[in-house]
Amino acid sequence: MSHSQLDQLIIMANQIADNNHLDTDAESVEFIATHIKKFWARSMKEELIAYAKEGGDKLNVLATQAVMLLSEQYSSPGT
Amino acid sequence: MLQHYDPKQKGATQQNPEHMDFNKDYGTPQSLSENLITLQVDGVEITVTEGTSVLRAAALADINIPKLCASDNLEAFGSCRLCAVQIEGRRGFPASCTTPVEAGMKVTTQNEKIGKLRRNIMELYISDHPLDCLTCPSNGDCELQDVAGAVGLREVRYGFDGHNHLDAEKDKSNPYFTFDPSKCIVCSRCVRACEEVQGTFALTVDGRGFASKIVAGQDDSFLDSDCVSCGACVQACPTSTLMENNVIEMGQPEHSIVTTCAYCGVGCSFKAEMKGDQVVRMVPYKGGEANQGHSCVKGRFAFGYATHKDRIKTPMIRDNIDEQWREVSWEDAIGFAAKRLKEVQAKYGRESVGGITSSRCTNEETYLVQKLIRAAFGNNNTDTCARVCHSPTGYGLKTTLGESAGTQTFDSIRHTDTMLVIGANPTDAHPVFASMMRRRLREGAQLIVADPRKIDLLKTPHLKDAIHLPLRPGTNVALVNSLAHTIMSEGLEDKAFIASRCDDKAFLKWQAFIREERNSPEAMQSITGVDAGDVRRAARVYANAGNGAIFYGLGVTEHSQGSTMVMGIANLALATGNIGREGVGVNPLRGQNNVQGSCDMGSFPHELPGYQHVADDEARGRFEAAWGVKLDDEPGLRIPNMFDAALAGSFKALYVQGEDIAQSDPNTQHVEAALKALDCVIVQDIFLNETAKFAHVLLPGSTFLEKNGTFTNAERRINRVRKVMPPLAGKEDWEVTVALSNALGYEMNYSHPSEIMDEIASLTPSFSGVSYDRLEELGSIQWPCNEQHPEGMPIMHVEDFPIGKGNLAITEYVATDERATRRFPLLLTTGRILSQYNVGAQTRRTENQTWHDEDVLEIHPHDAEERGVNQGDWLGISSRAGQTVLRAVISQRMQPGVVYTTFHHPGSGANVITTDSSDWATNCPEYKVTAVQVEKVTQPSEWQKNFEDFNKKQQDYLKKGRRHRSEEVSR
């Protein structure tokens, strides 16, 4: 029953989203992105960002947006 | 529980603190009154607190009145009459133990009449006592003998031929001590210790007069009775009636060293009583502030593993796990490990290696392992077993209260009016603290237990009121929200506390959320399965408690919403103002001895020591300057992430110190596959544990008896661990890490763990005032210890929170994906029992096996009947992760639909069934909820058969490796 690494990352990101519906979607997305940024290893973030960029079908809406936000933060210089 | 002198306590200064000796018995407990009374004893003027006994007052002035039935950890009893004195203006000879001091009292402790009276009493005792003093095990440590000497007993006029008890039979049923009633003087100290200190009430005095005798249970053997083998009775016995078998076999110890127990998070202080470098017995130390002179069966008796034949005493290496081990020198083993690590990093990159620090090792050792990983490996792939137990505590408490730790001292429970115990089983997992809880419950405190199981704390003798909220596994957040809803909707909150101590905006938002009808007990009842009326009643009791304290364990954290639940608990305490003073607070009960410490020491991949985030440039900069290397500013992999990465092929080498991930972590088959996928596994442990069977390098570890260092317990108390014997394999664990680091080219130079602590203090603001000298001076220190709090901080958040105001967090209930289905209709929850500890590597190699030599599956009679299951049947337990087979125990402790097991024996495969489901915030595994099916079977599971084969093969490799070495040596 073991999930692949990517499957596991998707489950984890979706779970963070499911547990953090804040007042607005923008706040939720910000929270999820910050949480992942603060607690996940570089390689995990990279893998999930790559997946989201390819469409990220299995990510829920908020998680997708959060991962895309993370992607922007990591690609902009100085972060 | 033992009362003891506390130098910080008001009013105690008059008791001459310089002369307070934790090795002396002052006869009766300390009085906590603040009023002072002056009296004269034998013409000496003494000032003591009101309520102190004459016996204790005299002892404080070093006037030592003979006594037998009195001891300063027990209430005065007044039965032996040896402590009789004369008091001016009073008739007769009152017992000084039961006579409280009065102002102006004039006491005479010695004169001819008193002397004669005492001799007469002793004469009667000795007339029914064997005169085998020279060959008696307590020779050299016998209070009866001492008192006979002190009173000058010279003859026994009654002779020895009359009726006596000299032929009474010994009870040797307990593996650790012998009960020899022929030597009993029926002073009741054992009975009272069992009641007052331990709170079990297993012993009693049966019969009257000459026929009086001490019995366990209903005249059962000690082993068959309710006795939990804590040893308080053995310690209390003034004769050789209850005696450690070790003392019977080895004789009296000749020196002792105070150190800290390496079992649970209570962190008991013990005197290791020694003969040369052999431990004769462990005696709980009265000066230890966590345990105050009490212990459990593990700490007191289960230390034999340290000298067990299975100990690994020589470093070993092998190229792959399908070949035998080769014993080599330390230098060769370290060189081999370093070479392998370098090769892996050269081939797969800097981030392809990582390590796991040990929550059983010392702070200093843990600090060094994470330093090795960050500085020498050059990445942040460090984690610790707290990942799988209390990581949600770190996250949840930091978010709400601003600090990742419990808020109280254990002793604070003396002031608690209501205790709310959630997902914890203290009588089994934190037994010494459970005794303190039970004492407070006997004094009338109320108890609320939220747990799927009817835990033993609910069966406390003389328990007054108790409410059990038997919730369904996985519904903690729903329950805590409905408790908070009741408090807020019935106006039970502490408005003044909220106004002054909590963040306004956060509170208003939370209040609006929690008051929503969907969070009411009535609405949540269908989810939690707990009667709404009971929830409301519990909320009222906690909120109106006066002092309400919450204690929680892994039943809170090991869930998909573990972190949310911790925040929900903090919300309850904040809303009711139950924080920042004695008797209240949020108290996580930590599993392993140094889980708190391993977290403090920067074991987590995202945090440097002292919970400083790796992305914090200022903090990281200080570490970079001190360590002389550039550090990664991105978090590393957590333990479960390491396994996933190993299977994905990007993670290739692992250094594990004192942790058995192959047994303790969930989804065993996944863990085993991950370990097999690694090119290099370096295990540092005292035994060939399950993880070591997958290793290429096995470095011998040292037990807590073999090294210097510190442990930090669940109250943030830093206690010294002191070396009482040399390390069996020649190196303390920190020395091994130093050697590995040096071999990798990152220089480490320490000559003693105190130097490591100095480095920790220089880099960790909450530890800046900690040093070994300071620990010697103060005994122990509760962090934070710095300029503002030079003696540490027993109670936290008194004035404010580290984040300023308390932050009430929104705690939306989200059901776990792990739920009962048609295929898996039952919920499995796992836990531990009293006699075994964690993976059992230590306790399975002691006589504690007597109580629990296999893990069983507890199942409710209803579920058993439905499946035709009888007591003792073999049951196959399947989940989506795997299958294992255990023996059935039919038990009403479980609610229908819930089954329970422990994970102390590797072959049980409890974690073959647990899944990869985890806490959303921290990846802490959801051990407490696994959907399973249970059916009768006739043979072990496939995994169990494979385990047996693999185990046999690996044991064989170890044996051959050892033989190979001895042949080489003999050549």
HADDOCK unambig.tbl for C-alpha pairs under 7 A between the chains (distance, minus, plus):
assign (segid A and resid 1 and name CA) (segid B and resid 880 and name CA) 6.33 0.50 0.50
assign (segid A and resid 1 and name CA) (segid B and resid 881 and name CA) 5.63 0.50 0.50
assign (segid A and resid 2 and name CA) (segid B and resid 670 and name CA) 6.45 0.50 0.50
assign (segid A and resid 4 and name CA) (segid B and resid 644 and name CA) 6.93 0.50 0.50
assign (segid A and resid 5 and name CA) (segid B and resid 644 and name CA) 5.03 0.50 0.50
assign (segid A and resid 5 and name CA) (segid B and resid 645 and name CA) 6.44 0.50 0.50
assign (segid A and resid 5 and name CA) (segid B and resid 648 and name CA) 6.38 0.50 0.50
assign (segid A and resid 12 and name CA) (segid B and resid 920 and name CA) 6.44 0.50 0.50
assign (segid A and resid 15 and name CA) (segid B and resid 920 and name CA) 5.63 0.50 0.50
assign (segid A and resid 16 and name CA) (segid B and resid 920 and name CA) 5.36 0.50 0.50
assign (segid A and resid 16 and name CA) (segid B and resid 921 and name CA) 6.73 0.50 0.50
assign (segid A and resid 19 and name CA) (segid B and resid 812 and name CA) 6.89 0.50 0.50
assign (segid A and resid 19 and name CA) (segid B and resid 814 and name CA) 6.56 0.50 0.50
assign (segid A and resid 39 and name CA) (segid B and resid 606 and name CA) 5.95 0.50 0.50
assign (segid A and resid 39 and name CA) (segid B and resid 635 and name CA) 6.14 0.50 0.50
assign (segid A and resid 40 and name CA) (segid B and resid 635 and name CA) 6.03 0.50 0.50
assign (segid A and resid 40 and name CA) (segid B and resid 636 and name CA) 6.90 0.50 0.50
assign (segid A and resid 41 and name CA) (segid B and resid 634 and name CA) 6.44 0.50 0.50
assign (segid A and resid 41 and name CA) (segid B and resid 635 and name CA) 4.87 0.50 0.50
assign (segid A and resid 41 and name CA) (segid B and resid 636 and name CA) 4.44 0.50 0.50
assign (segid A and resid 41 and name CA) (segid B and resid 637 and name CA) 5.28 0.50 0.50
assign (segid A and resid 42 and name CA) (segid B and resid 634 and name CA) 6.21 0.50 0.50
assign (segid A and resid 42 and name CA) (segid B and resid 635 and name CA) 6.91 0.50 0.50
